[in-house]
Amino acid sequence: MTHTITRSYEDYETAAAVIENLGEAGISDSDISVVGRDERTNDNNAAEGAGIGAGVGGAAGLLAGLGMLAIPGVGPVVAAGWLAATAAGAVAGAAAGGLVGLLTSAGLSKEDANYHAETVRRGGTVVSVKAPDEHAATVERIMDGFSPIDRDTRLASYRTEGWTGFDENAAPYAGSTTSPGRPQFPVD
């Protein structure tokens, strides 16, 4: 049986390190996906996605193949892997559900999909792995070893702001979670 294991990280650099460690553990690039905001991306430099991947740990083939997507409610993101390929098709086809729909179709609950989509919107990066039973514990150990965002704490923080779910019609979030004037979220 295959499990979809997904974690969100505060920044792209941490997610890149996770991906490199997964590759070193023998997890195939074809089983790993990444979608996230990188402060070096904007609507004007979409062609630089692969350069960002190579510059932040090009040892992993997946990172060298990063591309850029514009996701409704999120804005420009760097993305690679099976989830990115699906996202590119969904964006091109204007599929209903956007990023939340992609994540739920990958096996996440609606609440988890909303959480991960909002985290990307606010500057985080999501790493998702399709792991067979024999690799699931290794994948979880590696992913959890890089201090992913504590889902429950972050959801509580979002809800205290009045957030009820990811809104793909919302304007992309300006800045990152640690920009001046933006809420600071603890990493647990």
ABEGO torsion letter per residue (X at the ends): XBBBBBBBBABAAAAAAAAAAAAAAGBBAAABBBBBBBAABBAAAAAAAAAAAAAAGAABAAAAABBBBBBBGAEBBBBBEAAAAAAAAAAAAGBBGEAAAAAAAAGBBAAAAAAAAAAAAAGBBBBBBBBBAAAAAAAAAAAAAAGBBBAAAAAAAAAAAGBAEBBAABBBBBEBAABBGBBBBBBX
